């Protein structure tokens, strides 16, 4: 447990749900639970009440690592000089007007 978690407090879990129409799991919220099994059950009850999900992932919040928004330049600015990653300068044929 982290230093901010007391002995009387359940760990925080992040909940990801894959809906019927989608192929990827989307973060839909957080909840406190004693263990993974309880987190899945609570996530099902809270985030899929209207049968909008087909799969649930729960991850302890302490296990998620994220980049610091203050260091965004270090992570994302080097991509600006790679124009080939964003092919906006290509002319598409008229047959591909749906793109």
N, C-alpha and C positions, 0 to 999 in steps of 0.2 A: 504494500500500500504506500501511496505517496505521503509526503509530510502534510499535505492539506486534507487528507482523508482521515477521519477519526475512526475509532474502533466501532462506533455505533452506526456508521454510514456505509451503505452498500456501494461497491464500485460503479463507476459510470461506464455505460456501454453506448457505442455508436451503432445506429441501426440503418441498414441498407436494404431496400426492397426492390425486387424486379417485378414490374407489373406485367399484365397479360400481353400488352402490345409491344413491350420493349425487350431488348436483348441484354441490356446492361442493368446493373443494380444502381440505384440512386440513393444518396443519403437522404433520409427523411426525418431524422431526429435522434435524440438521445434519451436514455432512461437509466435508472438505477436498478440493479438486480444483484442478488447474492452470488449467482454463478451463471455459466453460459446457458444451461438448460432453462433456467428461470428467465433469462434475458430473451431467449427465443419465444417463450410463451407470452411474456409481457409485450414483446414487439408485435406478435401476431394479434393480440387483443387490442393494442393501441393503434397500430399503423395499418392493419388490413381488415378492419371491421366490415367493410363493404365489399369484400372479396376482390380487392384491387391488386392483390399480389399472388405470385406463384412461387416465389422464393425469398427467403429472408437470410441476411447475414448479420451477425452481431460481432462487434470487435471491441475489446476493452479500450477505452479512450486512451489509456496510458501507453498503448501499443502503436498509436498513430503518430507518425512523425511528419511534420510539414515544413516547407520552406518559410523563411521569415519574410513577410511583405516588405520590410525595410531593406532587404538585400535583393530585391527583385531585379535590379540591373545586372548583378552577377550571374543570375540564372537565365534571364530572358533577353537582354540586350545583344548578346553575341549572335542571336538568330536574325537580327535585322539585315546583316550583310549576306544572307543566304536567300536571295530572291527566288531561286529555283524551287524553294519549298512552298511558295505561293504563286502558282502559275497563272496569275491574273493577266499576263501579257499575251497569252495564247488566243488565237481566233478559233472559236468553235464553229463547226459546220451547222447549218440551219437545222439539220436532222436532230441535233442535240439541244433543241431549244428548251427542254425541260430542266436543264442543269442550272 
